[in-house]
Amino acid sequence: MPPIEEDIFNLARAEGFDAAGICSAGPFGPQEKTRFREWLKGGNNAQMAWFEREADRRFEPSSLLEDAKSAIVFRTNFFRRGGDGRIALYAQSEDYHTVLRRKMAKVVSPLEAAGGRQKICIDTSPLAEKLLALRAGLGWIGRNTLIITKQNGPWSFLGVILTTLELEHCGYGLEKGSCGGCRKCVDACPTQALGKNGLDARKCISYLSIEKRRDRLSQEELSLIGNRLFGCDECLKACPFGKAAPSSNMGEFLETISLPEDASFESLKNISEGTPISRAFRFEKSRKTRPRG
């Protein structure tokens, strides 16, 4: 393994990443684009219009970083036991965007020293991160549309560093596999949001309880959410590969939340600062800070 790649992986291990792989940052083929276009055509993105605005760009990594040659993809397990089942596990500790960006920024140093230009992407950029993770060998895409590994099933966060450097395609913690004939995640979904076309966000509890304002939910949508306060983990918990998942190597993801049985959605505001839950209150904040007149 060349020195720069070895330095990258040593830094990634030191920061607690379970796996990292380097792959091409070249464009994806027409098959991936067509499949995504068909998903959009079916209205599966619900009201998430940004998927349509950036539909083609997400399959062209160089549109985010000109002359991007390589993608370094990182995977970290965020699982730990406990917590309040009414809140998705990923949202019960420090915001993963903040944590991963802080850690990945430390991995960039060998690339900068070699004269490369880089861009860190964590979920908010129009980039097909799961396809890059697949290309880099960090797992496979399951029927619940998430990256699956034998080590911890679907309980993973992903991050990508695009670089203009041409790097060797290698990594650590890499694995291949498939779901085979397993459909446990599909069967476990309370609202049948998973089907042959992937995820239908219009039925997904995570979409309804996170992306939509509570005061704009219909009675039918509220009934689908039930007693859940933020997100849903049913398809993750059903995955056989995740049943024996170890706790995360990153201390930032070991905290969980405990609330009283009669806790309301509004009560989350008091504990949301610094967690992904805070996004649920961004509309209220924008209304209060919007100039009058």
C-alpha positions in Angstrom: 0.0 0.0 0.0 1.5 3.4 -1.0 2.5 5.7 1.9 -0.3 8.3 1.4 -3.1 5.7 1.5 -1.5 4.1 4.5 -1.4 7.4 6.3 -5.1 8.0 5.5 -6.2 4.7 6.9 -4.1 5.0 10.0 -5.7 8.4 10.7 -9.1 7.0 10.0 -8.6 4.1 12.4 -7.3 6.5 15.0 -10.5 8.6 14.7 -12.6 5.5 15.3 -13.9 4.7 11.7 -14.7 1.0 11.3 -13.9 0.9 7.6 -12.6 3.1 4.9 -12.1 2.4 1.2 -10.8 4.3 -1.8 -12.5 4.1 -5.2 -12.9 6.1 -8.4 -14.7 9.4 -8.3 -15.8 8.9 -11.9 -19.4 9.2 -13.0 -22.0 6.5 -12.4 -23.5 4.7 -15.4 -26.9 5.2 -17.0 -28.4 2.3 -15.1 -28.2 4.1 -11.8 -29.5 7.3 -13.2 -32.4 5.6 -14.9 -33.4 3.7 -11.7 -33.3 7.0 -9.7 -35.4 8.8 -12.3 -38.0 6.1 -12.2 -38.1 6.4 -8.4 -38.7 10.1 -8.7 -41.3 9.6 -11.4 -43.2 7.4 -9.0 -43.4 10.3 -6.5 -41.4 8.3 -3.9 -39.5 11.4 -2.9 -42.7 12.9 -1.5 -42.2 16.6 -1.0 -38.4 16.5 -1.0 -38.0 18.5 -4.1 -34.2 18.8 -3.8 -33.9 15.2 -5.1 -35.4 16.4 -8.4 -33.3 19.6 -8.6 -30.1 17.7 -8.2 -31.1 14.4 -9.9 -28.3 14.1 -12.4 -25.6 15.9 -10.4 -25.7 13.3 -7.6 -24.2 10.8 -10.0 -21.4 13.0 -11.1 -18.9 13.5 -8.2 -16.8 15.9 -10.3 -19.8 18.3 -10.2 -19.0 18.8 -6.5 -15.2 19.0 -6.9 -13.8 19.8 -10.3 -11.3 17.2 -11.5 -12.1 14.8 -8.7 -10.2 11.6 -9.3 -10.7 9.5 -6.2 -13.3 9.1 -3.4 -12.4 8.0 0.1 -15.5 6.6 1.7 -15.7 6.2 5.5 -18.1 4.0 7.5 -18.7 4.1 11.2 -21.0 2.1 13.4 -23.4 4.2 15.6 -25.1 1.3 17.4 -25.5 1.1 21.2 -28.2 -0.5 23.3 -30.8 1.4 25.2 -32.4 4.7 24.5 -35.9 5.8 23.9 -37.5 3.6 21.1 -39.8 6.5 20.1 -36.7 8.4 18.8 -34.5 7.0 16.0 -31.2 5.8 17.6 -29.1 7.9 15.2 -30.7 11.1 16.6 -30.1 10.5 20.3 -26.5 11.7 20.4 -24.3 14.5 19.0 -25.2 15.3 15.4 -23.3 12.9 13.1 -22.7 15.7 10.5 -20.7 17.6 13.1 -18.9 14.5 14.5 -17.8 13.0 11.2 -16.8 16.4 9.7 -14.6 17.0 12.7 -12.9 13.6 12.4 -12.6 13.6 8.6 -11.0 17.0 8.7 -8.1 15.4 10.5 -7.8 12.7 7.8 -7.4 15.3 5.0 -3.8 16.3 6.1 -1.9 13.7 4.0 -4.0 14.7 0.9 -3.3 18.4 1.4 0.4 17.7 1.9 0.4 15.9 -1.5 -1.1 18.9 -3.2 -4.6 17.7 -3.6 -7.8 19.6 -3.5 -10.5 18.0 -1.3 -14.2 18.3 -0.5 -15.8 16.6 2.5 -19.4 15.3 1.9 -21.6 14.1 4.7 -25.2 13.4 3.6 -26.1 17.0 2.8 -24.3 17.2 -0.6 -26.0 16.0 -3.8 -23.9 12.8 -4.0 -24.8 9.1 -4.2 -22.9 8.2 -1.1 -24.3 4.7 -0.8 -23.3 3.9 -4.3 -19.8 5.2 -3.6 -19.7 3.0 -0.5 -20.7 0.1 -2.6 -18.1 0.9 -5.2 -15.4 1.2 -2.4 -16.4 -2.2 -1.0 -17.8 -1.0 2.4 -20.8 -3.3 2.3 -23.9 -3.8 0.1 -27.2 -1.9 -0.3 -30.0 -3.8 1.4 -33.7 -4.0 0.8 -34.2 -1.2 3.3 -32.0 1.0 1.0 -29.2 1.2 3.6 -25.6 0.0 3.5 -25.5 -3.4 5.2 -22.4 -5.1 6.7 -22.0 -8.4 8.4 -20.4 -6.6 11.3 -23.2 -4.3 12.4 -26.0 -4.6 9.8 -27.5 -1.3 8.8 -26.3 0.8 11.8 -23.7 2.9 9.9 -23.0 6.5 9.1 -21.2 7.3 5.8 -18.8 10.1 4.9 -16.9 10.9 1.7 -13.8 12.9 0.9 -13.5 13.7 -2.8 -10.0 14.5 -3.9 -8.2 15.5 -7.1 -5.5 13.0 -6.4 -5.3 9.7 -8.2 -5.1 7.1 -5.3 -4.8 3.4 -5.2 -8.1 1.6 -4.8 -7.8 -0.2 -1.5 -9.0 0.0 2.1 -9.6 -1.7 5.4 -12.7 -3.3 6.9 -14.0 -4.0 3.4 -16.6 -6.7 2.8 -19.1 -8.0 0.3 -22.4 -9.8 0.7 -26.1 -9.7 0.0 -29.4 -9.9 1.6 -30.2 -13.1 -0.3 -33.9 -14.0 0.0 -34.3 -12.2 3.3 -37.2 -9.7 3.5 -37.4 -9.1 7.3 -36.9 -5.4 6.9 -39.7 -5.2 4.3 -42.1 -7.2 6.5 -41.2 -5.2 9.6 -42.0 -1.8 8.2 -45.2 -0.7 10.0 -46.5 1.3 7.0 -45.3 -0.9 4.1 -43.0 1.9 2.9 -40.5 -0.6 1.5 -41.2 -2.3 -1.9 -39.7 -3.4 -5.2 -39.0 0.3 -6.0 -37.2 0.9 -2.8 -38.5 3.4 -0.2 -41.7 5.3 -0.6 -41.2 8.4 1.5 -44.9 9.2 1.5 -45.4 6.2 3.8 -42.2 6.4 5.7 -42.5 7.3 9.4 -39.0 8.8 9.4 -40.0 11.2 6.6 -43.3 12.1 8.1 -41.9 12.7 11.6 -38.7 14.5 10.5 -39.1 16.2 7.2 -42.7 17.4 7.6 -44.0 20.0 10.0 -46.3 18.6 12.6 -48.9 21.2 12.0 -49.1 20.2 8.4 -49.6 16.4 8.9 -53.0 14.9 8.0 -54.8 12.7 10.4 -53.9 9.7 8.4 -50.2 10.7 8.6 -50.4 11.3 12.3 -52.0 7.8 12.7 -49.0 6.3 10.8 -46.5 8.0 13.1 -48.4 6.8 16.2 -46.4 7.4 19.4 -43.1 7.9 17.6 -41.5 11.3 18.3 -38.6 11.5 15.7 -37.8 8.9 13.1 -38.2 5.1 13.0 -35.8 2.2 13.4 -38.1 -0.8 12.6 -36.4 -1.8 9.4 -32.9 -1.5 11.0 -33.9 -3.5 14.0 -35.3 -6.3 11.9 -32.0 -6.8 9.9 -30.4 -10.2 11.1 -26.9 -8.8 10.5 -27.5 -6.1 13.0 -28.8 -8.3 15.9 -25.4 -8.7 17.4 -24.0 -5.3 16.5 -21.3 -4.1 18.9 -21.4 -0.6 20.4 -19.9 2.3 18.4 -16.1 2.9 18.6 -16.9 6.6 18.7 -17.8 7.9 22.2 -19.9 10.7 20.7 -22.5 8.1 19.6 -22.8 6.3 22.9 -25.3 8.6 24.5 -29.0 7.8 24.5 -32.1 9.6 25.6 -34.7 8.6 28.2 -38.0 10.4 28.4 -41.2 9.9 30.4 -44.0 7.8 28.9 -46.2 10.9 28.4 -43.4 12.9 26.6 -44.7 15.0 23.8 -43.0 16.0 20.6 -42.7 19.6 21.9 -40.8 18.3 25.0 -37.9 17.2 22.6 -37.0 20.9 22.1 -35.4 21.0 25.6 -33.0 18.2 24.7 -32.5 18.8 21.0 -29.6 21.2 21.0 -26.6 19.7 19.2 -28.5 16.6 18.1 -30.2 15.9 14.8 -33.5 16.4 16.5 -32.9 20.2 16.4 -33.9 20.3 12.8 -37.4 19.5 13.7 -37.7 22.9 15.3 -36.0 24.9 12.5 -39.4 26.0 11.1 -40.5 27.5 14.5 -37.2 29.3 14.8 -37.4 30.7 11.2 -40.9 32.0 12.0 -39.7 33.8 15.1 -36.7 35.4 13.5 -38.4 36.4 10.2 -38.7 40.2 9.9 -42.2 41.5 10.1 -43.7 43.9 7.5 
